[in-house]
Amino acid sequence: MAAAFSYAAYGADAISADSKPNTASPLFISGDTLVYDDTGSEITGEGNIILKQEGTSLFADRIYINNETGDVSAEGNVLFISGDSKVQTDRMFYNIKTKSAYTKDVHLLRHPWIARGKKMMKDGKKWELETPVFTTCDREHPHYRMEASMIYLYEDDKIEAWNTVVYIGMVPVFYFPYFAYPLKGRQAPFDFKFGHNDYSGWYVYTKYNFYLDYLNFGSVGFDYLEKQGNRYSLGLNYGFNEKSTGHFNGFYNLEKITNTGRWSVNYGHSHVFDERSRATVNFNSASDRDLNKDFLDSKVDPYRQDADIYYATSFGGHSFGIRAADSQQLNTITAKYYTASRTLPSINYSMTSAQILPRVYYNHSLNYSRTLPLMETEYNDYAVFVPNLQLSLPPMGPASFSASAGLNSRWENAERDKKWGAFYNSMTSSETLSLNLFPGILYSTISHSFARLLNKADTLPYTGITNNSMSASAGLSLANLRLTSSTSYNLLLNREEVENDRDRFSMLNLNASTNLEGAYFTANGTYSIFANRIKSLSSGFSLSDKNNSIWTVAAHTNFISNQIDYNERPQAGVPDVITFDTGFSFSLTEEFKVSATRSYDLVNKQLYSHSYSITWFVHCWEAYFTWSKRQDGVEDVYFTIYISALPEFKVNKPSSAAPNYNLLFNQMGQ
């Protein structure tokens, strides 16, 4: 006869079917037979035992519970579930008060990991597994496994292992003194890639990814490059706490032929003092301009070296910031860096808009900077104060109107002039009319902007007017079709400066796109109203099966007319540009996929870049083989393999007390 009852796990004087559960720690027990002594302090049960308490479930054939001490002993097909972790064993000791557990010869499942070990201990949310074998491959004969001296699993955080050896099949391939992996993430424990290209020759890239916690993780890499020599890399994300975090990425290579050190560094740190104040530091540097050419996976900008420190805060509608920055630019002739700009410091203050009258708002800003200009040795000082008024009228049917007007008071001083500098005052204004003819379908915007210098304008053209222009844009959104266009009109130029009024127009920008089920099309173009000629035109489309899982086909074409420049003036000797790009991917089976991209120069009638890839999904692995040729003629052939999307595991209570997982594990320790 089956029996079931619940009782309070802590401090129950007696156990009975009528006991009211303690909502702080309720305990439910059921089984074919349940027997308890006269005092109610001990329970024995047999047959399809189920024990549940606060997110913890235990299934077994037999059970013994001591309510005074909280000790539980379960035997026979034991399945223990705590949170997302599942344990299968023959005998387990558990304490319902301390939530600790102990067992031997255990199988542990914690997505995505499957493990077995000689001993397991649980203390709160920390699990320990001695001499484990673990993997994410749920095949009877796992494709890979890892063996370690000890595993520590921290619920909702990470799994870490010491003295870990990685096996592929029966062959040991890697050793890690320390290995960690986030339980909420998809980072592979290691990356491996080898191949050949024109600059590096034969190469092998290896990377070990480590994880300490959700703030502190990174990677260490060692690469062999036949022509350049060995390369050492480090990637690090760190955090002292959630408000103080940073990153570091860099590598070092001792050039094989010249014995010269080559390197790149990227560093950044952000500290949040409170919800209104923060500080940041950034630094980028590289040894030479050829890093991206010689190291095809390099992602640095070797032409610039930047350093920047910034602090910002806000209070009561006001904001304040101070910055110091330095930027070095590479001289491609001398191969040396020179100062492109240096700011020591830049100070910014602004006040957010405040309503002073109905529909009228006021704001202002004050900025000061001390800057070393390009190729100069002495600094310039700039200070600008900008008060501004804004007017926003309520919508009138499909139309809405807004306007702004402001003053700009600027002080400039150059150290080389040995003077006190000069003041410049100017005014600015803008007006915007928006028309929403059919809400969400047809809309347009017309704007006018004006700027004029109020002093020292005697010798300037246009009596000090620096800007007088109009701009217009329009859009149509109908079902899956999107159309937009925009242009501007220069009112400042004199009649003598233009050939006709069409010369006042900027390029007309046209865009169109549509997105249907499995099909996407886009087109963009620029048209010269003055020259009555298309300057550029591009279009592309992509097609795929309904779920985008079997095949995709894409093409893109680009045309640039160089008969006129971007100032819409005729030019000679510059050929037009016409390119055509294609791409496709096709899954031959669920495990095998091929893809290719090709780019053609239709003017010179040549294929200037291409790439062909084969992807092989091997259950818990992905393998890639790629052959590519870049536009600069560099060919690259490489093969890489890594752990892919990790399998899902589901544990359900069957008719018997626990499932048999031996088929998953019986080969892992051999």
N, C-alpha and C positions, 0 to 999 in steps of 0.2 A: 504494500500500500504506500503510495507516495505521500509525502508530508512536506509542508512548507510553513515557515513562520518568520517574523522579523522581530528584532529587539534592539535596544540601545547598546552600543558596543562598549561604552564607558560607564562603569559603575552600576551595572544592572544587578539588583539583588536577587532576582529570579528570572528565569527564562520560561516563557509560555507563549502559546499561540495568541493569547489575548494581550500581550505586552504592547504598549504604545511605543513606536519608534522615536528615538531621539533625532530630531531633524538636523542636529549638528553633525552626527555621524551614524546614520541608520545602517543596519546590517540585515541582509536578507539571506536566508538559507533554505534550500529545498533539496529533496532527495527521495529515493524510494523508501528508505528507512532512516528515521532520526530518533535517537534515544538520548535522554539527558538524565542526570542523577537527581536525587531528591533536593539538593540545594540549588540546582539550576546553574551551577558553575561550570559543568563539563557537559559537552555534547559529543556524541559519536554518531556517524552517519555512514550509509553505504548505498551505492547504486545511483548513478547519474546525479552526483552532488553538484550543486551550483551555489556559490557564495558571492554576494555582491555588496560592495561598500564604497561609496564616494569615488566613482570612476574606476574602481577595481573589480575585476571578476575573476573567479577561480572555479574551474571545472575539474572534477576528479571522480574516481570510483569509490574512494573511502576518505573520511575526514575525521579529525579529532580537534575539538576546540576547548580551550581552557579560558573561560570568561574572566577569571580573576587576573591572570597574567596577560591575556590577549594572545597567547600562543596558539598557532594553528599548524597541524600536521596533515598534509594531503598526500595520498598515494594512489597510484594507478592511473595512467593516461592523464597526467596533470597538464592542464592548460591554464596559464596565468596571464591575465591581460590587465595592464596598468597604463592608462592613457593610450598612446599609439604603439606601445611595446607589447610583444606577445612572447611568452615563454612556454616551451613544451619540454616536459621531463617526466620521470617516473615517480619522483618523490620531492616534495618541497616543504620547507618550514617558513611560516609567515606569521607576522605579529600584527593584529588588527589595531593595536594602539600606536605603535611606532611606525607602522607601514614598512618595516624592514622585511627582507626575505633572504633565504639561503637555499641553494640546491647544488647538486653535482650532475655531471654529464647532461648538460643543458643545451637546448636549441633556442636561440633568440632571434626574433624577427622585429626589426624596427625600420620601417620604410626609409630608405630603399635597401637596407642591409639585412642579410641573412648570416647568422653566425652560430657557431657551436663552440663549447668550451668545457673544460673539466670541472670548473667551479664558477658559481655566480653568486654575487652578493648584491643586495639592493638596500640602500639607506636613503630614504626620502626620494629625491629625484635623481640620485646618482646610482648608476649601475656599474659593477665591476665584473669582468669576465676574464678568468685566468686561462693562459695558453690557448687563445682562440684561433679559429680559422673562420674568415669572414669574406663575403663577396656581395655583389649586387646581382649576380647572375643566378636565376632560379632554375637553370637546367639541372637534370640529374647528374650530368658531368659538367660542372661550371667551366666556361671558357677561361675564366681567370679567378684567382683567389688570393687572399693575403693571410699570412700567418704572423702572429705577434706573441710577445711574452705577456702582454696585458692590454685589455681594452677598458676604457672608461666611457660610459655613455651618460650624457647629461640631458635629461628630457627637455624638449623644446629649445635645445641649444646646439650641441655638437656631439660627435663621436671622436675619441682620440685613442691612438694606439702607440705602443712603444716597441722598438726593435722589430720593425715590420719588414717582411720579405714578400715581394710580389711575384706570383707565379702565373705564367701563361701556359695553360695545359699543365705539364709536369716540369716545366723549365723555369728556374728562378731568373728574373730579369732585372729587378730593382731591389735596393735595400734603403729603407728610411729609418733613421734612429727615432724619429718622431713623426707621426702622421695624424692629421686632424681633418674632419670634414663636417660642414654644417648640415644639420638635419633639415633645415629649411633653405634649400638652395640646390643649384645644379652644377656647381663647379666640379670639374673632373679632378681627381687627386694628382694626375700627372698628364703632361702632353708630350707627344713624340712625333717628330716630323723629319724626314730626310729627302734629299733630292739633289738636283744639279741645275745651276744657271751659269750664264756667261761671266758674271762678275765674281761669284764666290766659288765656282767649281763645285765639287761635291761638298755637301754640308749635311750635318745632323743637328737638329734642334731638340733639346730636352728641357723640360720645365717641371719643377715640383711645386705644387700649390699647397700652401699650408693655411690653417685656420685655427686661430686661438679663441676668438669669440666674434660676435656680429660686428664689432668695431675694429678688430685687429685681425687682419688676414693678408695674404699676399702670395708671392711666388719667387722662387730662386731658379735661375736658368743657367745651363752650361751648353754652349754651342761649339761644334767643331766646323770650321770653314776652311776648305782646302787652300784657298789663295790668301785669305785675310788672317788666318790663325784663330786661336780660341777666343771666345767671347763669353763674358760673365755678366749676367743681368740680375737685377733685383726689382721687384715690384712690391710695394707695401702700402696698405691702407691701415691707419692706426687711429686710435681715439683714446684720450685720457678719460673722457666721459662723452655723453651724447652732445654736449655743447662745445667740445674741443676736439676736432678731428682733422686729419690731414692725409696726404698721400705723397709717395715718392716713387718715381720710375726712372731707371737709368741702366746703362750698360758700360762696360769697359772692354776694349779690344787692343791687344798689343800687336800692331801691324807686323805681319810675318816677314815682309821683305825689308821695310824701312826701319823696323824696330821702334816705331813711333806709337805712342799711346793715343787711342781714339775713343771718344766717349760722348755720352749725352746724359743730361740730367733734367728732370722735370719734378718740381716740388711745389706743394701748396698746403697751406694750413688755414683753418677757419676756427675762430673762437667766438662763441655767442655769450656775451656777458649777461644779457637779459633779453626780453622780447623786443627791446628797442635799440640795443647796442651790439655791435659786432666788429671784429677786426679780422683781416685776411692778409696773408703773405703768399706771394707767388714768385717762382724763380724758374727760368728756362735757360739752358745753355747747351752748346754742342761744340765739338772740337773742330769740325771742318764742314765744308759744303757738300762733300761727296758721300755723306752717310746714307742718304736715301738711295743713292745709286748702288753703293757697294753692299748695303744691308737692305734687302728688299722688304723686310718686315719692319724697318725703322719708321716711326711715326712722329719724328721730331721735325721742326722747321730749322734747318741748319743755317738759314740766312738771317736769323734774328736771335738775339740773346736779350731776355727781358727779366727785369726784377721789379717787384711792385709790393708796397705795403700800404694798407688802407684801413682807416677806422671810421665808422659811421654810427651816429646815434640820432634819436629823435625825441622830442618832448613837446607836448601840448600843441600839435599842429606845426611845429618847427622841426627842421632836420639840419644836421651838421655833419660834415665829412672832411677828412684830411688825408691826403695821399702823397707819397713820395715814389717816384718811378724812374727807371732808367732803361733805355732801349738802345741796343747796339745792332748796327746793320753791317752785313758782310759786303766788303768791296770785292766783287768777282774778278777784278783785274789783279789786285795786290794780294787777294786771299786773306786780308786782315779785316778785323772788325773796327768800326768807327762809331762815334756817338751819333745816333739818329735823333734822339731827343732825350732830355733829362729834365725832370720836374722836381724841384726841391724848395718848397712843397707846393701842393695845390690844396686850397681851402675853399669849401663850398658850403653855403648856407641858403636855405630856402624856407618859405612859409607857404603852407598849402592854402588853397583858395578858401576865402571866408566871405560869406554873404554880407554886403554892406547896404544894399537896397534890394527891393524885390527884383529878382531876375538879374541882379548885378553882383559880380564877385570880384574880389581883389586878391592878388598874390604878388610876391616879390622874391627875388633871389639876389645873392651877393657872392661873387666868386673872385678869388685871388690866386694867381699862379706865378711862380718864378721858374722860368723855363730856359734851358740851354738849347738854342735852335740847331738845326742841321749844319754841321761843319763849322760851327762857331766855337769860340773860346770864352765868351762873356755872356752873361745871362740877360734875359729880358724879363721885365715885370709887367703883369697885366692885372687890372682890377676892373670888374664890371658889376654895376648895380642895375637891375631890371625890375621896375614896378610894372604891373600889368593889370588891366581891367578886362573883364569878360562879361558879355551880355548873351543871355540865352532866352529867346522868346518861346512861348508855348506853341505847340503845333497848330497850324491852321489848315485843317483838312489834310491833304497829302503832303503839305509843305512844312518845313521847319527851318528856322533861321538862327544863326549864332554869329557873334562878332567879338573881336578882341582888339585892344589898343594898348600900347605900352611905350615906355621910354627906355632908352639904353644909354647909360652913362658909363663911358669906358676911359680908363687911365692906362697909358702905355709908357714904359720907360726902358731905354736900352743903355746898359752900362757903358758901352763904348762911346756914347754921346756925352757922358760926364755932365748930364743935366738932370732936371727934375721931372722930365717927361712931359707928356701933353694929355689934355682931356678932349674927348670926343663925345658929343651928344647926338643921339639919333632917335627917331620915332618909328614905330612899326604899327601896322594895323592889318587885320584880315577879316574877311566876311565869308560865310559859308551858307549856301542855300541847298537844302536836301529835299528831294522830291521822291516820295514813295508812292508811285502812281497806282500800282496794284501791290498791296502789301505782300512781301515775300516773293514777288514775281518780277516786277519791273521797277527799277529804282535808278536814280541819278544824283550826282552832286556837282555843284558849281562853286568854285572858290576864287576869291581875289585876295592878293597879298601886296602890301606896299611898305617900303622902307626908305627913309631919307635922313641924311646927315644934317644936323641943325647948326653946327658951327664948323669952321674951317672948310667950308664947301665952295669958296669963291673960285678956286682953281680946278675944281672937280667937274667932270662932264655931267650933263643932265641936272645941273644946279644942285648936285648932292644927292639926287635920287639914286639909290642902289638897287632897288627892286620894284617893279610894277608889272605884275603878271596875273594871268587867270589860268585856272586849270579846271578840267571837267572830266568826269568819269560816268560810265553808265553800265548797268548790268541787267541780265535777264536770267531768271532761274525758273525753269519749267520742267517739272518732273525730274528726270535724271540729266537734263541738259543745263549747262552753265556757260553763259557768254558774258565777257567783260571787255571794256575798252576804256582808254584814257589818253589824254594829251594835254598840252599846256600852250598858252598864247602869250608872247612877250609884247607888252604895251610900252616898254621903255625905249626901244630902238627908234631912232629918227627915221623919217621917210628916206633920207639919203643913205641910210645904212642897210636898207633892205631892197631887194630887187622888186618884190611885190609883197602884198600882205600875207601870202602863203609862207613867206620866209620867216614870219613870226611864230609859226607853229613848231612845236617840238615833234619828235617822232610819235606817230600814233601806235599805241600798243594794243594788240588784239589777242584775246585768249578764249579758248573754247574747250570744253571737256564734257564727256558723258560717261556714265558708269552703269552698264547693264549687267544682268546676272552672267558672270563668266567672261565679260568683255569690258574693256576700258579703252577709251580713246581720248587723246589730248592734242591740241594744236596751239601754237603760239607764233606770233609774227609782229614785226615792226615795219611800219610803212612811212616813208618820207612824203609828207604832203607837199613840201616845197619842190622836191625833185620828181614827184609823181612816180616813185619807184619803190619796190619792195626792198628793204634793207636786209631783213632776215626772216626766215620761215622754218619752223620745225614742227614735226608731227610724230606721233607715236601711238601704238596700240598694243594691247596684250589680250590674248584669249586663253582660256583654261577650262578644264572640265568643271562640273558644277561644284565640287568640293575642293577644287584646286589641289588635288592629291595625286592625280595620275599624269597629267601633262599640262604644260604651259608653252605658249608661243608668243614672242614679242618682237616688235620691229620699231625702229626709230630712224627718222631722216632729218637732216639739218642742212639748211642752205643759208649762206651769207654772201650777199652781193658786195664786192669791194670796188665797184665802179664809183661808189660814193663812200665817204668816210662817215663817222658817227656825228660829224657836224653838218652832214647833208651836202657836202661840197664834193665836186668831181675829183677823182684821183686816178692815176694811171700806174701801170706796172705791178699792181697787186692782184693776183688771181682770185677768183671766187672760190669759196669753200663749199663743197657738197659731200656730205658723208652719209653712209647708210649702215645702221647697226642692226643686227639680228641676234636673237637668242631663243633657245628652247630647252626644255627639260622634259624627260619622259621616264616614267617608272615602268621598267619592263616587268618587274615583279614587286611584291611588297618589300623585298630585301635589296633590290638592285635598281639603281637610277643612273641615268646618263644626262648630261647637260652640256651646252656649248654656247659660246658667244663669238661673234665675228663682226669686225668693223672694217668698212670699205671706204677708200678715198675715190669717189667717182670722177673727180677732176683728173687725177693722175692714174686712174684705173689700176689701183693696187689694193691688196689686203694689207692693212697696216697694223692690225692687232687681232689676236684671237685667243681663245681659251677653251679647252675641252676637259671635262671632269667626269669621273666615274665614282659613284658613291655606293658602297656596299654596307648594308645594315646587317650586322651579324649579332642578332638578338640584343645583347647588352653593349655592343661596340658599333662604332661607325668607322669605316676606312675610306679615305679619299685618295684618288690618284688624279693629278692635274698636270696638263701640259699647256703652257701659255707663252705668248710672245707679246711684249709690250710695244707701244708706239715707237719707243726709242730703239727697238730692235733687240732688246734683252730677252732671251729665252729662258724659261724656268720649267723644270720638271720636278715634281715632288710627290711624296707619298706621306700621309699622316694617318694616325689611328688614335682614337680616344674613346672613353666611355661616353655613350650617348644617353638618350632619354632612359631613365632607370625604370625597371618594371614595377608595376603596382602589385601589392600583396593584399589579399583579403582573407580574413580568418573569421569563419562563422561557426557557431555551435551546431554540430551535427547531431544525429540521433544518439551516437555514443558520446562519451564525455569529452573526448578530444580527438582531433584528426591525427593521422599518422604522417609526420613530416620526414620520416627516415629517408624516403626517396630523394628528398631535396638535399640531404646532408651526408648520405653514407659514402659519397666519393670525395668529400672535401678534405678529409684528413689523410687520404691515401697518396 
